[in-house]
Amino acid sequence: MDTKFGQSQTVKRFEDVRLLTGHGQFVDDTAPEGALFAHVLRSPVAHAEITGLDVSEARQMPGVHLVLIAADLEEAGVDLNMKATVVKNRDGSRGAAPERPLLARGRVRFVGEPVAMVVAETLDQARDAAEAIGFDFEELEPHLDLAEGGFEIHPEAPGNLAYDWALGDEEAVNAVFAAAARTVRLEVPDNRIIVNSMEPRGAWAEWDGDRLHLCVNGQGVWGQKTKLAAMLHLPEEAVRVTTPDVGGGFGMKGMTYPEYYVISHAARVLDRPVRWMSERTEAMLTDNAGRDLVSVAELAFDADHRITGYRVTTLSNLGAYNSEFAQPIQSQLFSRVLTGPYDIRAAFVAAKGIFTNTTQVDAYRGAGRPEAIYVLERAMDMAARELGVDAWELRRKNFIAADAFPYKTQSGELYDVGDFPRVLDRVREAADIAGFAARRDQSEAQGRLRGLGLCYYIESILGDPTEGAEVEFCEDGTVNLYVGTQSNGQGHETVYAQFLSDQSGISVDKIRVIQGDSDLIAKGGGTGGSRSVTTQSNATLATVEKMVAAFTPFVAGEMGVDEGAVGFEDGTFRASGSNLTPTLAEAAQMARAKGREELLRHKGEYTLPGRSFPNGAHVAEVEIDPETGVTRVVRYTVTDDFGNLMNPMLAEGQVHGGVAQGIGQAICERVGYDEYGQLLTATFMDYAMPRADDIPMVTFTTEPVPSTANPLGMKGCGEAGTVGALAAVGNAVLDALWDRGIRQADMPFTPNRVWAMLNGRDIAAE
């Protein structure tokens, strides 16, 4: 069956009416009636030995059904240690894997670490009982610096070094640098952020005597199911995990957290449903944070300004423990796009992870790729300045040529296709670069500094390359599409139904997208790494092909023709010599009438043969008030190569959201800890989220080069906006400040920090 691309049409999201009118069903809306409430007692200090934990009074408080500490879980046979992926060190050993207990035992290692859980009839009763717990501790010196050494947090990590990872031929790259005509070096900090999804984390659990059901607002149910079964020593068939509507995840909700296991155990012990919902400050203290690293980038050039070598060293903050995927983020995933869109034949990256007495750090929209592109594109801009060449032309000169694809990078990625100069030409026109000088003069006349910044990014789509889909024809004429991904607000209900309708001819208003239930869907990869639409649509295409093949002999019999005479086109079966032209839906009704139940359900699976690599150019313009340091992003233009698009409006929405998160990190979001490890930015009074007037209108255009790594020619788009935004804004700010003699400008560009830069003050004190 030929693949069609008529689906590349803008269709308004079907789910929006339900969500915008308050009819969404989120995790806290779906808890069973009569569920008990859980409240977590958390550590008030960053580092301490636990010298006493007395819960006897709390257990006698009104309404209390259960109080759990680590010893209770251990006595019940619960596996206390949350497992995490570790990387291989440069010497061949494995990264440090200290225990991360569900509830603290022996020591607490960050403010907010769970110490005990109280389960009571009401939330107020649970809170009151938590205050009655006798929690005694002896404070220890916290390690907060992003550096090796300091007071040891884990014996398994001497010097607080979690891992020491590298990729590339260091000696060969050093030789290239020694022979270079010019070299450029730049230190690039990447500030920590708190994710702050609209809906905080939450879950509820119930036990029916034989099976456990956990409902959680995550990014996929199957990983949760496997880990939950293992931790509670249950067979996987005795565990069901579901996910309802989710109010944003951004990578942070892709992991399991202690609360999910503990409420599951509590529900089993009490034989009552137990619910837990994070409050905003609680979320700020305990959700996995993002970014938080410092890199040193070095570029080597020949006399013609072509890059001959690239060298990066990076230190990343893991927080107090390994989160599930933390170690690979700033090592392996960082390296996926290490050399970006440039033809660099010698590259080396060395990455170290450091444990500190702060909240864990893990994936945040882009997971390692925004960090890598930010480093590279800040370094490219600085190189252009130091070499005295145009920043746009320096990039163009070093792009991988369009006829060089497929291109294998120094980190082993195989870029399938690309036409970077074409994308750059398009964004130059869309951003009206020719008119920038006049806009800068106008800003100057108003007493403001104006700067222009460019970032050319490339993304590597990650996650499980395999996905499945199942189509079920229902008796009432509707069709269920079971998918293995998980919407966190991206519009999956629309785009999946739209694609199935286009490929099968089934009316889109008859299609229900079903997701997030481990009982209904055998397996799936969830959402993450911009994989969802690419993997799921190709799986749906495979399912439609199997479905048509299965129906063809049946339809041929009904038509009274040979099977080989039947064709399927535009949603209709046709054959010469027959006046019957049934649609798939009509063929299903015919099959039901004949008792052919096996034709009413079809399952397919598809594995992407390779990654796709969305890429594009972001251009930001900023204005700075030198009297106050206030920095505003006043123009923003994006040209992306996403390959073939399912729904251009949804893709543009993803870009807008990603750009907004990138601008937020760049101009206002800043996590602060004091010298004792107390989080100073634990409310929206102290942690500045971007507001509507911080985000300009985003001009969005596309220059598609269809991917050859999947039949639909698609490239993921979910994280691309953030990948490009950081460096575009950062380069624009430095451009605005350059004529004032400033040579280093680092995020976040808050008013105090920018004012300090302009006035020669130490920004670390601001």
DACOR-V294958 format. One record per residue. N is the residue number from 1. RES is the residue in three letters. PHI is phi in degrees with one decimal (* if undefined). OMEGA is omega as a letter, one per 30 degrees, with the letter a starting at -180 (* if undefined). Layout:
BEGIN
n;res;phi;omega
N;RES;PHI;OMEGA
N;RES;PHI;OMEGA
END
This chain:
BEGIN
n;res;phi;omega
1;MET;*;l
2;ASP;-69.8;l
3;THR;-78.2;l
4;LYS;-105.5;l
5;PHE;-121.9;l
6;GLY;-65.6;a
7;GLN;-72.8;a
8;SER;-77.4;a
9;GLN;-126.9;l
10;THR;-75.4;l
11;VAL;-129.2;l
12;LYS;-64.2;a
13;ARG;-66.7;l
14;PHE;-66.1;a
15;GLU;-78.2;a
16;ASP;-64.6;a
17;VAL;-60.7;l
18;ARG;-61.1;a
19;LEU;-73.0;a
20;LEU;-78.9;l
21;THR;-102.8;l
22;GLY;78.9;a
23;HIS;-104.4;l
24;GLY;-65.6;l
25;GLN;-116.6;a
26;PHE;-95.4;a
27;VAL;-59.6;a
28;ASP;-74.4;l
29;ASP;-81.4;a
30;THR;-105.5;a
31;ALA;-60.9;a
32;PRO;-61.4;l
33;GLU;-60.9;l
34;GLY;84.8;l
35;ALA;-64.3;l
36;LEU;-76.4;a
37;PHE;-103.9;l
38;ALA;-107.3;l
39;HIS;-135.0;a
40;VAL;-106.5;l
41;LEU;-81.4;a
42;ARG;-119.6;a
43;SER;-65.7;l
44;PRO;-87.5;a
45;VAL;-127.7;a
46;ALA;-81.7;a
47;HIS;-156.3;a
48;ALA;-164.5;l
49;GLU;-84.3;l
50;ILE;-81.6;a
51;THR;-102.5;l
52;GLY;-166.3;l
53;LEU;-146.0;a
54;ASP;-109.3;a
55;VAL;-109.1;a
56;SER;-61.9;l
57;GLU;-66.9;a
58;ALA;-61.0;a
59;ARG;-69.0;a
60;GLN;-97.9;a
61;MET;-71.0;a
62;PRO;-57.2;l
63;GLY;80.9;a
64;VAL;-80.1;l
65;HIS;-104.4;a
66;LEU;-162.5;l
67;VAL;-127.9;a
68;LEU;-117.8;l
69;ILE;-125.7;a
70;ALA;-57.1;a
71;ALA;-61.9;l
72;ASP;-66.2;l
73;LEU;-64.9;a
74;GLU;-64.2;l
75;GLU;-63.5;l
76;ALA;-81.8;l
77;GLY;87.2;l
78;VAL;-74.0;l
79;ASP;-72.2;a
80;LEU;-78.8;a
81;ASN;-91.7;l
82;MET;-80.6;a
83;LYS;-79.6;l
84;ALA;-145.0;l
85;THR;-75.5;l
86;VAL;-121.3;l
87;VAL;-101.4;l
88;LYS;-92.1;l
89;ASN;-71.6;a
90;ARG;-60.1;a
91;ASP;-88.0;l
92;GLY;94.0;l
93;SER;-76.4;a
94;ARG;-96.9;l
95;GLY;-58.3;a
96;ALA;-61.0;a
97;ALA;-131.5;l
98;PRO;-67.9;l
99;GLU;-64.1;l
100;ARG;-118.5;a
101;PRO;-76.3;l
102;LEU;-60.0;l
103;LEU;-126.2;a
104;ALA;-57.5;l
105;ARG;-139.1;l
106;GLY;83.3;a
107;ARG;-152.3;l
108;VAL;-109.0;a
109;ARG;-129.1;l
110;PHE;-159.9;l
111;VAL;-66.0;a
112;GLY;106.0;l
113;GLU;-61.7;a
114;PRO;-68.4;a
115;VAL;-112.1;a
116;ALA;-152.2;l
117;MET;-124.5;l
118;VAL;-109.6;l
119;VAL;-118.8;a
120;ALA;-143.1;a
121;GLU;-62.7;l
122;THR;-127.6;l
123;LEU;-66.9;l
124;ASP;-63.0;l
125;GLN;-64.4;l
126;ALA;-65.3;l
127;ARG;-65.5;l
128;ASP;-60.5;a
129;ALA;-66.1;l
130;ALA;-61.3;l
131;GLU;-69.3;l
132;ALA;-86.6;l
133;ILE;-73.9;l
134;GLY;-86.4;a
135;PHE;-114.8;a
136;ASP;-109.0;a
137;PHE;-154.6;l
138;GLU;-118.1;a
139;GLU;-66.0;l
140;LEU;-115.9;l
141;GLU;-67.3;l
142;PRO;-81.8;l
143;HIS;-103.7;a
144;LEU;-120.3;a
145;ASP;-77.0;l
146;LEU;-82.8;a
147;ALA;-161.7;l
148;GLU;-67.6;l
149;GLY;98.3;a
150;GLY;85.8;a
151;PHE;-61.2;a
152;GLU;-71.6;l
153;ILE;-88.7;a
154;HIS;-133.1;l
155;PRO;-63.7;l
156;GLU;-73.8;a
157;ALA;-129.9;l
158;PRO;-57.0;a
159;GLY;68.9;a
160;ASN;61.1;l
161;LEU;-88.6;a
162;ALA;-82.3;l
163;TYR;-157.1;l
164;ASP;-138.2;a
165;TRP;-116.9;l
166;ALA;-151.6;l
167;LEU;-144.4;l
168;GLY;113.8;a
169;ASP;-94.2;a
170;GLU;-62.2;a
171;GLU;-63.6;a
172;ALA;-63.6;l
173;VAL;-67.7;l
174;ASN;-60.1;l
175;ALA;-65.9;l
176;VAL;-62.5;l
177;PHE;-64.7;l
178;ALA;-64.3;a
179;ALA;-95.7;a
180;ALA;-71.3;l
181;ALA;-72.8;l
182;ARG;-145.3;l
183;THR;-130.4;l
184;VAL;-131.4;a
185;ARG;-130.1;a
186;LEU;-148.0;l
187;GLU;-90.0;a
188;VAL;-130.4;l
189;PRO;-75.5;l
190;ASP;-132.6;a
191;ASN;-68.6;l
192;ARG;-68.8;l
193;ILE;-126.9;l
194;ILE;-103.9;a
195;VAL;-66.3;l
196;ASN;55.8;l
197;SER;-60.4;a
198;MET;-55.3;l
199;GLU;-100.1;l
200;PRO;-65.4;l
201;ARG;-65.9;l
202;GLY;-167.2;l
203;ALA;-165.1;l
204;TRP;-140.8;a
205;ALA;-136.9;l
206;GLU;-143.1;a
207;TRP;-128.4;a
208;ASP;-103.1;a
209;GLY;100.7;l
210;ASP;-127.2;a
211;ARG;-132.0;l
212;LEU;-102.7;l
213;HIS;-121.1;l
214;LEU;-110.7;l
215;CYS;-108.1;a
216;VAL;-141.3;a
217;ASN;-89.3;a
218;GLY;-109.4;a
219;GLN;-116.4;l
220;GLY;163.1;a
221;VAL;-96.2;a
222;TRP;-78.0;l
223;GLY;-62.9;l
224;GLN;-59.7;a
225;LYS;-63.0;a
226;THR;-61.6;a
227;LYS;-69.2;a
228;LEU;-63.7;l
229;ALA;-60.8;a
230;ALA;-67.6;a
231;MET;-67.4;a
232;LEU;-97.3;l
233;HIS;56.8;l
234;LEU;-112.9;l
235;PRO;-65.3;a
236;GLU;-59.2;a
237;GLU;-68.7;l
238;ALA;-93.8;a
239;VAL;-126.8;l
240;ARG;-120.5;l
241;VAL;-122.8;l
242;THR;-127.2;l
243;THR;-136.7;l
244;PRO;-85.2;l
245;ASP;-59.7;a
246;VAL;-128.2;a
247;GLY;-92.1;l
248;GLY;93.4;l
249;GLY;-133.0;l
250;PHE;59.9;a
251;GLY;95.9;a
252;MET;-60.7;a
253;LYS;-89.8;l
254;GLY;-79.2;a
255;MET;-108.5;l
256;THR;-85.4;a
257;TYR;-136.2;a
258;PRO;-55.7;a
259;GLU;-58.1;a
260;TYR;-65.5;l
261;TYR;-71.3;a
262;VAL;-70.6;l
263;ILE;-69.1;l
264;SER;-66.6;l
265;HIS;-63.7;a
266;ALA;-62.8;l
267;ALA;-62.7;l
268;ARG;-70.6;a
269;VAL;-66.9;a
270;LEU;-88.2;a
271;ASP;55.8;l
272;ARG;-137.3;l
273;PRO;-63.0;l
274;VAL;-130.5;a
275;ARG;-119.4;l
276;TRP;-144.0;l
277;MET;-135.8;a
278;SER;-72.0;l
279;GLU;-92.8;a
280;ARG;-62.4;l
281;THR;-65.3;l
282;GLU;-59.9;l
283;ALA;-64.9;a
284;MET;-62.6;l
285;LEU;-77.9;a
286;THR;-124.0;l
287;ASP;-65.6;l
288;ASN;-57.3;l
289;ALA;-84.7;a
290;GLY;-126.5;l
291;ARG;63.0;l
292;ASP;68.7;l
293;LEU;-153.9;l
294;VAL;-131.7;a
295;SER;-123.6;l
296;VAL;-116.0;a
297;ALA;-108.2;l
298;GLU;-132.2;l
299;LEU;-118.2;l
300;ALA;-110.6;a
301;PHE;-127.5;l
302;ASP;-87.2;a
303;ALA;-68.1;a
304;ASP;-97.4;l
305;HIS;68.3;l
306;ARG;-92.9;a
307;ILE;-71.8;l
308;THR;-106.8;a
309;GLY;-160.9;l
310;TYR;-141.3;a
311;ARG;-136.9;a
312;VAL;-133.8;l
313;THR;-120.7;a
314;THR;-140.2;l
315;LEU;-114.4;l
316;SER;-122.1;a
317;ASN;-93.4;l
318;LEU;-93.5;a
319;GLY;80.6;a
320;ALA;-78.2;a
321;TYR;-138.6;l
322;ASN;-70.3;l
323;SER;-78.3;a
324;GLU;-58.1;a
325;PHE;-122.6;a
326;ALA;-62.7;a
327;GLN;-59.5;l
328;PRO;-72.6;a
329;ILE;-62.3;a
330;GLN;-92.6;l
331;SER;-123.0;a
332;GLN;-63.6;a
333;LEU;-71.0;l
334;PHE;-55.5;a
335;SER;-72.8;a
336;ARG;-56.9;a
337;VAL;-120.9;a
338;LEU;-52.6;a
339;THR;-96.8;l
340;GLY;57.1;a
341;PRO;-90.2;a
342;TYR;-102.4;l
343;ASP;-84.9;a
344;ILE;-113.7;a
345;ARG;-97.0;l
346;ALA;-139.5;a
347;ALA;-145.6;l
348;PHE;-146.5;l
349;VAL;-131.4;l
350;ALA;-123.3;a
351;ALA;-129.1;l
352;LYS;-122.6;l
353;GLY;-111.2;a
354;ILE;-120.2;l
355;PHE;-82.7;l
356;THR;-135.1;l
357;ASN;-84.5;l
358;THR;-135.2;l
359;THR;-60.6;a
360;GLN;-59.9;l
361;VAL;-119.9;a
362;ASP;-149.2;a
363;ALA;-68.6;l
364;TYR;-139.8;a
365;ARG;-9.2;a
366;GLY;116.2;l
367;ALA;46.1;l
368;GLY;94.8;a
369;ARG;-75.7;l
370;PRO;-59.5;a
371;GLU;-62.7;a
372;ALA;-67.7;a
373;ILE;-68.1;l
374;TYR;-60.1;l
375;VAL;-61.1;a
376;LEU;-63.4;a
377;GLU;-75.9;l
378;ARG;-67.9;l
379;ALA;-67.3;l
380;MET;-64.0;l
381;ASP;-65.6;l
382;MET;-64.3;l
383;ALA;-60.8;l
384;ALA;-59.6;l
385;ARG;-66.1;a
386;GLU;-72.0;l
387;LEU;-84.8;a
388;GLY;73.0;a
389;VAL;-123.9;l
390;ASP;-70.8;a
391;ALA;-64.5;l
392;TRP;-68.7;a
393;GLU;-72.2;l
394;LEU;-62.8;l
395;ARG;-64.8;a
396;ARG;-58.2;a
397;LYS;-62.5;a
398;ASN;-103.1;l
399;PHE;-59.6;l
400;ILE;-65.8;a
401;ALA;-67.2;a
402;ALA;-60.0;a
403;ASP;-87.2;l
404;ALA;-94.0;a
405;PHE;-85.6;f
406;PRO;-66.3;a
407;TYR;-124.0;l
408;LYS;-95.0;a
409;THR;-82.1;l
410;GLN;-67.0;l
411;SER;-95.4;l
412;GLY;93.3;l
413;GLU;-77.3;l
414;LEU;-107.6;l
415;TYR;-69.8;a
416;ASP;-81.0;a
417;VAL;-145.9;l
418;GLY;172.4;l
419;ASP;-143.3;a
420;PHE;-64.5;l
421;PRO;-60.9;l
422;ARG;-63.9;l
423;VAL;-64.6;a
424;LEU;-64.3;l
425;ASP;-61.9;a
426;ARG;-66.0;a
427;VAL;-71.1;l
428;ARG;-62.0;l
429;GLU;-70.4;a
430;ALA;-63.7;a
431;ALA;-85.5;a
432;ASP;52.2;l
433;ILE;-62.9;l
434;ALA;-61.7;a
435;GLY;-92.6;a
436;PHE;-64.4;a
437;ALA;-57.7;l
438;ALA;-66.4;l
439;ARG;-66.8;l
440;ARG;-65.2;l
441;ASP;-63.0;l
442;GLN;-64.6;l
443;SER;-62.9;a
444;GLU;-62.2;l
445;ALA;-64.3;l
446;GLN;-95.6;l
447;GLY;81.9;a
448;ARG;-117.3;l
449;LEU;-97.5;a
450;ARG;-123.0;l
451;GLY;-135.2;l
452;LEU;-121.6;a
453;GLY;-131.2;l
454;LEU;-117.1;l
455;CYS;-136.3;l
456;TYR;-108.9;a
457;TYR;-110.3;l
458;ILE;-137.7;a
459;GLU;-115.4;l
460;SER;-117.5;a
461;ILE;-75.1;a
462;LEU;-116.2;l
463;GLY;93.2;a
464;ASP;-62.4;a
465;PRO;-77.1;a
466;THR;-103.9;l
467;GLU;-146.4;l
468;GLY;-121.5;l
469;ALA;-146.9;l
470;GLU;-139.2;l
471;VAL;-116.2;a
472;GLU;-123.4;l
473;PHE;-89.4;a
474;CYS;-95.6;a
475;GLU;-63.8;a
476;ASP;-84.0;l
477;GLY;93.1;l
478;THR;-84.8;a
479;VAL;-131.4;l
480;ASN;-97.4;l
481;LEU;-112.2;a
482;TYR;-92.5;a
483;VAL;-124.2;a
484;GLY;-96.7;l
485;THR;-92.2;a
486;GLN;-147.4;l
487;SER;-71.2;l
488;ASN;-119.6;l
489;GLY;116.5;a
490;GLN;-81.6;a
491;GLY;99.8;a
492;HIS;-60.2;a
493;GLU;-58.7;l
494;THR;-80.3;a
495;VAL;-68.2;l
496;TYR;-71.8;l
497;ALA;-65.1;l
498;GLN;-59.1;a
499;PHE;-69.9;l
500;LEU;-61.3;l
501;SER;-60.9;a
502;ASP;-63.9;a
503;GLN;-81.7;a
504;SER;-111.6;a
505;GLY;83.7;l
506;ILE;-69.9;a
507;SER;-58.6;a
508;VAL;-63.2;a
509;ASP;-77.1;l
510;LYS;-98.3;a
511;ILE;-99.8;l
512;ARG;-110.6;l
513;VAL;-92.0;a
514;ILE;-115.4;a
515;GLN;-145.6;l
516;GLY;66.0;l
517;ASP;-148.6;a
518;SER;-69.0;l
519;ASP;-78.9;a
520;LEU;-90.7;a
521;ILE;-125.7;a
522;ALA;-65.9;l
523;LYS;-161.9;l
524;GLY;-178.6;a
525;GLY;-98.6;l
526;GLY;67.4;l
527;THR;-110.6;a
528;GLY;156.4;l
529;GLY;70.8;l
530;SER;59.2;a
531;ARG;-89.8;a
532;SER;-57.3;a
533;VAL;-68.0;a
534;THR;-64.1;a
535;THR;-69.2;a
536;GLN;-69.3;a
537;SER;-67.3;l
538;ASN;-67.5;l
539;ALA;-67.3;l
540;THR;-64.8;l
541;LEU;-59.4;l
542;ALA;-62.4;l
543;THR;-67.4;l
544;VAL;-62.1;l
545;GLU;-61.5;l
546;LYS;-66.0;a
547;MET;-65.1;l
548;VAL;-63.1;l
549;ALA;-63.0;a
550;ALA;-71.5;a
551;PHE;-78.0;a
552;THR;-55.5;l
553;PRO;-63.7;l
554;PHE;-64.8;a
555;VAL;-64.1;l
556;ALA;-59.6;l
557;GLY;-63.0;l
558;GLU;-68.0;a
559;MET;-81.9;a
560;GLY;75.2;l
561;VAL;-128.5;l
562;ASP;-69.2;a
563;GLU;-56.9;a
564;GLY;-67.9;a
565;ALA;-85.1;a
566;VAL;-88.7;l
567;GLY;-120.9;l
568;PHE;-127.2;a
569;GLU;-148.1;l
570;ASP;52.9;l
571;GLY;81.2;a
572;THR;-132.6;l
573;PHE;-84.8;l
574;ARG;-139.2;l
575;ALA;-152.8;l
576;SER;-63.1;l
577;GLY;95.5;l
578;SER;-132.9;l
579;ASN;-92.9;l
580;LEU;-80.4;l
581;THR;-135.8;a
582;PRO;-72.4;l
583;THR;-77.7;l
584;LEU;-60.7;a
585;ALA;-63.2;l
586;GLU;-68.7;l
587;ALA;-62.8;l
588;ALA;-65.5;l
589;GLN;-63.7;l
590;MET;-62.8;a
591;ALA;-64.8;l
592;ARG;-63.3;a
593;ALA;-63.5;a
594;LYS;-92.4;l
595;GLY;76.6;a
596;ARG;-88.7;a
597;GLU;-60.2;a
598;GLU;-66.2;l
599;LEU;-89.1;a
600;LEU;-95.6;a
601;ARG;-144.0;a
602;HIS;-138.1;a
603;LYS;-128.0;l
604;GLY;-138.1;a
605;GLU;-143.5;l
606;TYR;-142.7;l
607;THR;-115.3;l
608;LEU;-62.7;l
609;PRO;-70.8;l
610;GLY;-164.0;l
611;ARG;-73.7;l
612;SER;-107.2;a
613;PHE;-133.0;l
614;PRO;-59.8;a
615;ASN;-152.9;a
616;GLY;172.5;a
617;ALA;-123.1;l
618;HIS;-113.9;l
619;VAL;-125.5;l
620;ALA;-114.6;l
621;GLU;-121.8;a
622;VAL;-122.0;l
623;GLU;-121.2;a
624;ILE;-123.1;l
625;ASP;-88.7;a
626;PRO;-66.5;l
627;GLU;-74.4;a
628;THR;-118.4;a
629;GLY;81.1;a
630;VAL;-65.8;a
631;THR;-114.8;l
632;ARG;-123.8;l
633;VAL;-85.1;a
634;VAL;-105.9;l
635;ARG;-142.2;l
636;TYR;-149.7;a
637;THR;-131.8;a
638;VAL;-130.3;l
639;THR;-122.8;a
640;ASP;-116.1;l
641;ASP;-110.8;l
642;PHE;-103.9;a
643;GLY;65.7;l
644;ASN;-76.1;a
645;LEU;-101.7;l
646;MET;-73.8;a
647;ASN;-142.5;a
648;PRO;-55.3;a
649;MET;-65.3;l
650;LEU;-67.7;l
651;ALA;-63.0;l
652;GLU;-62.6;l
653;GLY;-61.7;l
654;GLN;-63.1;l
655;VAL;-64.6;l
656;HIS;-57.5;a
657;GLY;-62.9;l
658;GLY;-64.9;l
659;VAL;-63.2;l
660;ALA;-60.2;l
661;GLN;-68.1;l
662;GLY;-66.5;l
663;ILE;-63.2;l
664;GLY;-57.7;l
665;GLN;-63.3;a
666;ALA;-72.2;a
667;ILE;-110.2;a
668;CYS;-144.6;a
669;GLU;-79.5;a
670;ARG;-151.5;l
671;VAL;-89.7;l
672;GLY;-123.9;l
673;TYR;-118.2;l
674;ASP;-87.9;a
675;GLU;-68.9;l
676;TYR;-100.5;a
677;GLY;86.0;l
678;GLN;-81.8;l
679;LEU;-73.4;a
680;LEU;-89.5;a
681;THR;-118.9;a
682;ALA;-104.9;l
683;THR;-143.0;l
684;PHE;-73.6;l
685;MET;-72.8;a
686;ASP;-115.0;l
687;TYR;-105.3;a
688;ALA;-89.9;l
689;MET;-85.4;l
690;PRO;-66.2;l
691;ARG;-108.8;a
692;ALA;-56.4;a
693;ASP;-79.6;l
694;ASP;-88.8;a
695;ILE;-113.4;l
696;PRO;-78.8;l
697;MET;-62.8;a
698;VAL;-103.4;l
699;THR;-83.6;a
700;PHE;-123.9;l
701;THR;-134.2;l
702;THR;-129.1;l
703;GLU;-130.0;a
704;PRO;-74.5;l
705;VAL;-122.0;a
706;PRO;-55.8;l
707;SER;-67.9;l
708;THR;-98.3;a
709;ALA;-90.1;l
710;ASN;-156.3;a
711;PRO;-60.7;a
712;LEU;-88.6;l
713;GLY;68.0;a
714;MET;-91.0;l
715;LYS;-137.4;a
716;GLY;-63.2;a
717;CYS;-131.7;a
718;GLY;-65.3;a
719;GLU;-110.0;a
720;ALA;-60.0;a
721;GLY;-59.5;l
722;THR;-73.2;a
723;VAL;-58.6;a
724;GLY;-87.8;a
725;ALA;-73.3;a
726;LEU;-59.5;a
727;ALA;-72.4;l
728;ALA;-60.1;l
729;VAL;-70.3;a
730;GLY;-59.3;l
731;ASN;-67.7;l
732;ALA;-66.0;l
733;VAL;-64.0;l
734;LEU;-63.4;l
735;ASP;-62.1;l
736;ALA;-67.0;a
737;LEU;-93.2;a
738;TRP;-58.6;a
739;ASP;-70.1;l
740;ARG;-90.3;l
741;GLY;87.1;a
742;ILE;-87.7;a
743;ARG;-116.2;l
744;GLN;-142.2;l
745;ALA;-137.9;a
746;ASP;-121.1;l
747;MET;-63.7;f
748;PRO;-81.9;a
749;PHE;-91.1;l
750;THR;-74.7;a
751;PRO;-54.1;a
752;ASN;-60.9;a
753;ARG;-69.4;l
754;VAL;-68.0;l
755;TRP;-59.9;l
756;ALA;-63.6;l
757;MET;-59.9;a
758;LEU;-68.2;a
759;ASN;-111.8;l
760;GLY;68.2;l
761;ARG;-93.5;l
762;ASP;-75.3;a
763;ILE;-70.5;l
764;ALA;-64.3;a
765;ALA;-88.6;a
766;GLU;-93.9;*
END
